[in-house]
């Protein structure tokens, strides 16, 4: 295996669930990898499509699981959504169908959220409906989102993931599944912000000054983690510790640059 392209990368973007850990179970070699990267001259960012938690929540969680993490080491689809709304819908009235943590995240970007005004929907004007991975979902949110979408609101979604992997081969319905319901009921398709949208890497490249081709995305999903690297002209590493099976990997139309059993083998490859 030619590791030249991998070893030339200066910044590594790590998916978390299914890549570094599953639930609260940290994969073998994950701690050692993250601790070794600085000594190898590599920078790292934890890059997640999970908008159910805010960036600050991830700092707390990662530290609790034993990973080194500062504010500059985390970038979420929720943070990317806040940036996207400010760039493309400045001042827009936004209805958020998401968790309280996602609500706080968008507030930190000064998004004009109208959720607290919704006493009478027919009297409320909404420019944009934002859907996240909502682990606090109730029917009223779906009803309101559908109502506003059918009346012309733009549809923005934090991420396209169908499911969120859980221990013991369980999954949770993720943002993509919720959006499928809303599209079926409203006829409106969302614009997805998170991986595989190359914007996730472009923003990081601009912030760090590291060109896309020197950035490596590491993850367990072909259609998000690997696709975002391919879309952005970055290096991709697929690990088979999460959603993707060897059969799925071999059948992929666009092959990752590297396929490894887990992040433990990534550490071995970089050393």
C-alpha positions as CSV (number, residue, x, y, z in Angstrom):
1,X,0.0,0.0,0.0
2,X,1.4,3.4,-1.0
3,X,1.1,5.6,2.0
4,X,2.7,8.7,0.5
5,X,-0.6,10.7,0.1
6,X,-1.8,9.7,3.6
7,X,1.5,10.7,5.3
8,X,1.6,14.0,3.5
9,X,-1.7,15.1,5.1
10,X,-1.4,17.9,7.7
11,X,-4.9,17.9,9.1
12,X,-7.1,14.9,9.9
13,X,-10.9,15.2,10.3
14,X,-12.4,12.4,12.4
15,X,-15.9,11.2,12.4
16,X,-16.7,10.0,15.9
17,X,-19.6,7.5,16.3
18,X,-18.5,4.3,14.5
19,X,-15.0,5.6,14.0
20,X,-13.4,6.5,17.3
21,X,-16.1,5.0,19.5
22,X,-19.6,3.5,19.6
23,X,-21.8,4.8,22.3
24,X,-19.5,5.0,25.3
25,X,-17.2,2.2,24.1
26,X,-13.9,3.6,22.8
27,X,-12.3,1.5,20.1
28,X,-8.9,0.1,20.7
29,X,-6.1,2.4,19.5
30,X,-8.3,5.5,19.3
31,X,-6.8,7.2,22.4
32,X,-3.3,6.3,21.3
33,X,-3.9,7.7,17.8
34,X,-5.2,11.1,19.0
35,X,-2.4,11.5,21.5
36,X,0.2,10.6,18.9
37,X,-0.9,13.0,16.1
38,X,0.7,16.2,17.5
39,X,4.1,14.4,17.9
40,X,3.8,13.3,14.2
41,X,3.2,17.0,13.2
42,X,-0.5,16.4,12.4
43,X,-3.4,18.6,13.4
44,X,-6.9,17.1,14.0
45,X,-10.6,18.1,14.2
46,X,-13.5,16.0,15.4
47,X,-16.0,16.5,12.5
48,X,-19.5,15.3,13.1
49,X,-22.9,15.4,11.3
50,X,-24.6,15.0,14.7
51,X,-26.5,18.2,15.3
52,X,-28.3,16.9,18.4
53,X,-25.4,18.2,20.5
54,X,-23.7,21.6,20.5
55,X,-20.0,22.0,19.9
56,X,-19.4,22.6,23.6
57,X,-21.3,19.4,24.5
58,X,-18.8,17.5,22.3
59,X,-15.9,19.0,24.1
60,X,-17.3,17.7,27.4
61,X,-18.2,14.3,26.0
62,X,-14.8,13.7,24.3
63,X,-12.9,14.7,27.4
64,X,-15.1,12.4,29.5
65,X,-14.2,9.5,27.1
66,X,-10.5,10.3,27.5
67,X,-9.8,12.2,24.3
68,X,-7.8,15.4,24.1
69,X,-10.1,18.2,22.9
70,X,-10.2,22.0,22.8
71,X,-12.8,24.3,21.2
72,X,-10.7,24.5,18.0
73,X,-10.8,20.7,17.7
74,X,-14.6,20.4,17.1
75,X,-16.7,21.3,14.1
76,X,-20.3,20.1,13.8
77,X,-23.1,20.2,11.2
78,X,-24.9,22.5,13.6
79,X,-22.1,25.0,13.5
80,X,-21.9,24.7,9.7
81,X,-25.7,25.3,9.5
82,X,-25.3,28.5,11.6
83,X,-22.6,29.7,9.2
84,X,-24.7,28.8,6.2
85,X,-27.8,30.6,7.4
86,X,-25.8,33.8,8.1
87,X,-24.2,33.7,4.7
88,X,-27.3,32.8,2.7
89,X,-30.3,33.9,4.7
90,X,-29.1,36.9,6.8
91,X,-31.8,38.1,9.1
92,X,-34.3,35.4,8.0
93,X,-37.0,34.2,10.3
94,X,-36.1,30.6,11.1
95,X,-38.1,27.8,12.6
96,X,-35.9,25.1,14.1
97,X,-37.1,21.5,14.5
98,X,-34.2,20.2,16.6
99,X,-32.9,19.7,20.1
100,X,-32.4,22.3,22.7
101,X,-28.7,22.0,22.2
102,X,-29.0,22.8,18.5
103,X,-31.3,25.7,19.4
104,X,-28.5,27.1,21.6
105,X,-25.9,26.5,18.9
106,X,-27.9,28.6,16.4
107,X,-28.5,31.3,19.0
108,X,-24.7,31.6,19.3
109,X,-24.7,32.5,15.6
110,X,-27.4,35.1,16.2
111,X,-29.9,33.3,14.0
112,X,-33.4,34.9,14.2
113,X,-35.3,31.9,15.7
114,X,-39.1,32.3,15.9
115,X,-39.9,29.1,17.9
116,X,-41.0,31.1,20.9
117,X,-43.5,33.1,18.8
118,X,-45.5,30.2,17.6
119,X,-48.8,30.6,19.3
120,X,-50.9,30.9,16.2
121,X,-49.1,29.4,13.1
122,X,-51.3,31.2,10.6
123,X,-50.1,34.5,12.0
124,X,-46.4,33.6,12.0
125,X,-44.1,34.2,9.0
126,X,-41.2,31.8,8.6
127,X,-38.6,32.1,5.9
128,X,-36.6,29.0,6.6
129,X,-37.3,25.6,8.3
130,X,-34.2,24.0,9.7
131,X,-34.3,20.3,10.6
132,X,-31.7,18.6,12.7
133,X,-31.1,15.2,14.2
134,X,-33.8,15.7,16.8
135,X,-33.6,13.2,19.7
136,X,-36.4,15.3,21.4
137,X,-38.8,15.0,18.5
138,X,-42.5,15.4,19.1
139,X,-45.4,15.4,16.5
140,X,-46.0,19.1,17.0
141,X,-42.6,19.9,15.5
142,X,-43.3,17.8,12.4
143,X,-46.7,19.5,12.1
144,X,-45.3,23.0,12.3
145,X,-42.4,22.2,9.9
146,X,-44.8,20.8,7.3
147,X,-47.1,23.8,7.7
148,X,-44.3,26.3,7.0
149,X,-42.8,24.3,4.2
150,X,-46.2,24.1,2.4
151,X,-46.4,27.9,2.6
152,X,-43.1,28.6,0.9
153,X,-40.4,28.4,3.6
154,X,-36.9,27.2,2.4
155,X,-35.9,23.8,3.8
156,X,-32.4,23.4,5.3
157,X,-31.2,20.2,7.0
158,X,-28.2,19.8,9.2
159,X,-27.2,16.4,7.8
160,X,-28.4,13.6,5.5
161,X,-27.7,10.6,7.7
162,X,-30.5,8.1,7.7
163,X,-29.5,6.5,11.0
164,X,-27.2,7.1,14.0
165,X,-25.3,3.9,15.0
166,X,-25.7,2.6,18.5
167,X,-24.2,-0.3,20.5
168,X,-25.4,-3.9,20.0
169,X,-26.2,-3.3,16.3
170,X,-29.0,-0.8,17.1
171,X,-29.7,2.5,15.3
172,X,-31.6,5.7,15.9
173,X,-33.6,7.4,13.1
174,X,-31.4,10.3,12.1
175,X,-32.0,13.7,10.3
176,X,-32.3,12.2,6.8
177,X,-35.1,9.9,7.9
178,X,-37.0,12.8,9.5
179,X,-36.5,14.9,6.4
180,X,-37.9,12.0,4.2
181,X,-41.1,12.2,6.2
182,X,-41.3,16.0,5.8
183,X,-40.6,15.8,2.1
184,X,-43.3,13.1,1.7
185,X,-45.8,15.3,3.5
186,X,-44.8,18.8,2.1
187,X,-43.3,18.0,-1.3
188,X,-40.3,20.1,-0.5
189,X,-36.7,18.6,-0.6
190,X,-34.1,19.9,1.8
191,X,-30.7,21.4,1.2
192,X,-28.3,19.4,3.3
193,X,-25.5,21.2,5.0
194,X,-23.3,18.5,6.7
195,X,-21.2,15.8,5.1
196,X,-21.0,15.1,2.1
197,X,-21.4,18.8,1.3
198,X,-17.8,19.9,0.6
199,X,-18.5,23.2,2.4
200,X,-17.7,21.3,5.6
201,X,-14.1,20.9,4.5
202,X,-13.9,24.2,2.6
203,X,-14.7,26.2,5.7
204,X,-12.1,24.3,7.7
205,X,-9.5,24.8,5.0
206,X,-10.2,28.5,5.1
207,X,-10.0,28.7,8.9
208,X,-6.8,26.7,9.2
209,X,-4.9,27.7,6.0
210,X,-4.4,24.1,5.1
211,X,-5.3,23.3,1.5
212,X,-8.0,20.6,0.8
213,X,-5.5,18.2,-0.7
214,X,-3.5,18.2,2.6
215,X,-6.7,17.3,4.6
216,X,-7.7,13.7,5.3
217,X,-11.2,12.8,6.3
218,X,-11.5,9.5,8.4
219,X,-14.9,7.8,8.9
220,X,-17.1,4.7,8.7
221,X,-19.7,5.9,6.1
222,X,-19.2,6.0,2.4
223,X,-22.0,8.4,1.7
224,X,-21.0,11.1,4.2
225,X,-17.4,10.7,5.6
226,X,-15.8,9.5,2.4
227,X,-18.0,11.4,0.0
228,X,-17.2,14.7,1.7
229,X,-13.5,14.1,1.1
230,X,-14.0,13.1,-2.5
231,X,-16.2,16.1,-3.1
232,X,-13.7,18.5,-1.6
233,X,-10.6,17.0,-3.3
234,X,-9.3,15.7,0.0
235,X,-7.8,12.3,1.1
236,X,-10.2,9.7,2.4
237,X,-9.8,6.9,4.9
238,X,-12.7,4.4,5.4
239,X,-12.6,2.4,8.6
240,X,-14.7,-0.8,8.8
241,X,-15.5,-0.4,12.5
242,X,-18.9,1.2,12.0
243,X,-21.7,1.2,9.3
244,X,-19.8,0.1,6.2
245,X,-19.1,-3.6,5.7
246,X,-16.2,-5.0,3.5
247,X,-18.8,-6.0,0.9
248,X,-20.3,-2.5,0.8
249,X,-16.8,-1.0,0.5
250,X,-15.8,-3.2,-2.4
251,X,-19.1,-2.5,-4.2
252,X,-18.7,1.3,-3.9
253,X,-18.6,3.1,-7.3
254,X,-16.0,5.6,-6.0
255,X,-13.4,3.9,-3.9
256,X,-11.8,5.6,-0.8
257,X,-8.1,6.3,-1.0
258,X,-7.5,3.9,1.9
259,X,-9.6,1.2,3.6
260,X,-8.5,0.1,7.0
261,X,-10.1,-2.2,9.7
262,X,-10.0,0.5,12.3
263,X,-8.2,3.7,13.5
264,X,-5.7,1.4,15.2
265,X,-4.3,0.5,11.8
266,X,-4.3,4.2,10.8
267,X,-1.9,4.9,13.7
268,X,0.3,2.1,12.5
269,X,0.3,3.5,8.9
270,X,1.3,7.0,10.1
271,X,4.1,5.9,12.3
